[in-house]
Amino acid sequence: MKELKVGIIGFGNMGAHLGRALDHATGGLVTVAGVVDPDDEKYQRNCDFLGNKPQRCATIAELRKMPLDGIIVASPNHCHLENIQELQGLSTPLLLEKPLDANFDKICDVLRFSEEYSGPIIVDHVMRYAPIISQTKKLVDSGAIGQICSVSFVQNCFYGNSMYHCFRRTMAGSGGMFIEKATHDLDIMHYIVGARASRVAAIARRQAFGGNKPNDLHCRQCDERFTCPESSNNTQYRYGNTDKMFEQSWANDMCVYAEEVDVPDNEVCMIEFDNGTFGTYTQCFFSPVSYTTREYEITGLEGILRLSLTIQGNHDKGRILHCPRFGTPEDSTVYEFDYRKRMHYNGGGAVARHFCQLMTGEAEPFTTVRQAFAAELLGQAATLAAQRGEFVVPQELLPDDLQGLWEEL
Ligand SMILES: NC(=O)c1ccc[n+]([C@@H]2O[C@H](COP(=O)([O-])OP(=O)(O)OC[C@H]3O[C@@H](n4cnc5c(N)ncnc54)[C@H](O)[C@@H]3O)[C@@H](O)[C@H]2O)c1
């Protein structure tokens, strides 16, 4: 089999992880040949992490001249549209990091771009590839809980503080957590429920982060770095993992108490779907390391599924509990998933292999831009619902030229 070469735009934490996953999951078939990243330090650090020194291109125009089999866009959310637009006219397979962008108008433009692009595109909605989610989908489709009536998804994110140490801490940088983080959960909700959201209500507050520190303050220069409980070195210490893979994730150390921080850190939304199902999604970004959960409850007329995606200590065993409605405790079944040392509930390797097959023409996109758009449209509706204090109808947010796609989402 021919060796495949990829280019990465945004060679930070996720770009480097994707590069490494591509190498590992394909037995070294895929190499990162070129990258674009404005940050010298991150480029050097991530070359060390990758164990390879890809050519550093000053611009995307330079990168696109290289003979590449695939291109990954893993820059900060607010750069995605600008980066992608520079790939116009190519047909090279693309892997886009979620979310499509940080701003809803630009998210719509990424969708428009993808509808015109002549090559295949996948979005890194890595949870759809995780075995625990595939098994859940199989159980739901086999009728294990009958018709779905409601869903309740909750995420208490122990590494939530890391979100406020980087570009994610402003609405302009990330789009807010209903778009940046919830896009995974809302996408899985769509995948499982199989319907579109007809209206959304939400409450969002910023309760733990933000303050009056200068916007340019970094933990490494701060006099309070040993006493501040949220300094990047203290959060890393609490996390307690000195593994290179995890250390690399803590490279961003902007102050979580800076003036510009405007992203809510605790939020809940209530969603009604057009098939009568309803659901809630709650996410909190100041959860202790000792209490980190991502729990999905799916209630059907014939039983309940409870997914414990993250149990204490991130990336330990995940579990699905299936309880039939008319059964006794003996009729319950537990499915366990071991994802120690594996990223994203063991979905990371599967995305990498899928992207490899996309590059060789052996697969069609599994996680599409339309799916990502649907999740982000719902996230945008939740963001506006929280700001306005009223129900928002996602379809009404679609610009006229995209209304025709509503039935396809
Ligand atoms: N799929 C997932 O589960 C998942 C997980 C983590 C991050 N992500 C996504 O990956 C993206 C990157 O996140 P991260 O955690 O790696 O952030 P990061 O800050 O570690 O990396 C971003 C990199 O992009 C570089 N950059 C900044 N401006 C750029 C530009 N204009 N062009 C090219 N590069 C630029 C930065 O120097 C940095 O090295 C985000 O969109 C994020 O949402 C996805």
The ligand as a Tripos MOL2 file, in Angstrom:
@<TRIPOS>MOLECULE
LIG
   44    48     1     0     0
SMALL
NO_CHARGES

@<TRIPOS>ATOM
      1 N1        -12.7170   16.4230   18.1080 N.am      1 LIG1
      2 C1        -12.3940   16.6340   19.3690 C.2       1 LIG1
      3 O1        -12.8000   15.9010   20.2670 O.2       1 LIG1
      4 C2        -11.5120   17.8050   19.7100 C.ar      1 LIG1
      5 C3        -10.7490   17.7960   20.8680 C.ar      1 LIG1
      6 C4         -9.9200   18.9040   21.1230 C.ar      1 LIG1
      7 C5         -9.9030   19.9780   20.2440 C.ar      1 LIG1
      8 N2        -10.6940   19.9550   19.1390 N.ar      1 LIG1
      9 C6        -10.7000   21.0960   18.2090 C.3       1 LIG1
     10 O2         -9.4180   21.2410   17.6310 O.3       1 LIG1
     11 C7         -9.1630   22.6200   17.3580 C.3       1 LIG1
     12 C8         -7.8400   23.0200   17.9920 C.3       1 LIG1
     13 O3         -7.9410   22.8650   19.3970 O.3       1 LIG1
     14 P1         -6.6290   22.6080   20.2790 P.3       1 LIG1
     15 O4         -7.0810   22.1590   21.5960 O.co2     1 LIG1
     16 O5         -5.6870   21.7730   19.5080 O.co2     1 LIG1
     17 O6         -6.0670   24.0940   20.4160 O.3       1 LIG1
     18 P2         -4.5170   24.5240   20.4500 P.3       1 LIG1
     19 O7         -4.5250   25.9430   20.8950 O.co2     1 LIG1
     20 O8         -3.7330   23.5430   21.2440 O.co2     1 LIG1
     21 O9         -4.0530   24.4230   18.9330 O.3       1 LIG1
     22 C9         -4.4160   25.3300   17.9320 C.3       1 LIG1
     23 C10        -3.1830   25.5970   17.0850 C.3       1 LIG1
     24 O10        -3.5510   26.4170   15.9880 O.3       1 LIG1
     25 C11        -2.5450   27.4120   15.8110 C.3       1 LIG1
     26 N3         -3.1270   28.5600   15.1110 N.ar      1 LIG1
     27 C12        -3.5890   29.7250   15.6190 C.ar      1 LIG1
     28 N4         -4.0360   30.5140   14.6170 N.ar      1 LIG1
     29 C13        -3.8690   29.8260   13.4620 C.ar      1 LIG1
     30 C14        -4.1460   30.1090   12.1120 C.ar      1 LIG1
     31 N5         -4.7290   31.2570   11.7340 N.pl3     1 LIG1
     32 N6         -3.8450   29.1820   11.1810 N.ar      1 LIG1
     33 C15        -3.2750   28.0120   11.5490 C.ar      1 LIG1
     34 N7         -2.9770   27.6890   12.8150 N.ar      1 LIG1
     35 C16        -3.2900   28.5790   13.7720 C.ar      1 LIG1
     36 C17        -2.0720   27.7220   17.2220 C.3       1 LIG1
     37 O11        -0.7720   28.2940   17.2200 O.3       1 LIG1
     38 C18        -2.0890   26.3430   17.8550 C.3       1 LIG1
     39 O12        -0.8590   25.6730   17.7200 O.3       1 LIG1
     40 C19       -10.3600   23.3860   17.9030 C.3       1 LIG1
     41 O13       -11.2430   23.6860   16.8680 O.3       1 LIG1
     42 C20       -10.9930   22.4140   18.8790 C.3       1 LIG1
     43 O14       -12.3810   22.6000   19.0690 O.3       1 LIG1
     44 C21       -11.4730   18.8890   18.8540 C.ar      1 LIG1
@<TRIPOS>BOND
     1     1     2 1
     2     2     3 2
     3     2     4 1
     4     4     5 ar
     5     4    44 ar
     6     5     6 ar
     7     6     7 ar
     8     7     8 ar
     9     8     9 1
    10     8    44 ar
    11     9    10 1
    12     9    42 1
    13    10    11 1
    14    11    12 1
    15    11    40 1
    16    12    13 1
    17    13    14 1
    18    14    15 2
    19    14    16 1
    20    14    17 1
    21    17    18 1
    22    18    19 2
    23    18    20 1
    24    18    21 1
    25    21    22 1
    26    22    23 1
    27    23    24 1
    28    23    38 1
    29    24    25 1
    30    25    26 1
    31    25    36 1
    32    26    27 ar
    33    26    35 ar
    34    27    28 ar
    35    28    29 ar
    36    29    30 ar
    37    29    35 ar
    38    30    31 1
    39    30    32 ar
    40    32    33 ar
    41    33    34 ar
    42    34    35 ar
    43    36    37 1
    44    36    38 1
    45    38    39 1
    46    40    41 1
    47    40    42 1
    48    42    43 1
@<TRIPOS>SUBSTRUCTURE
     1 LIG1         1 GROUP 0 **** ****
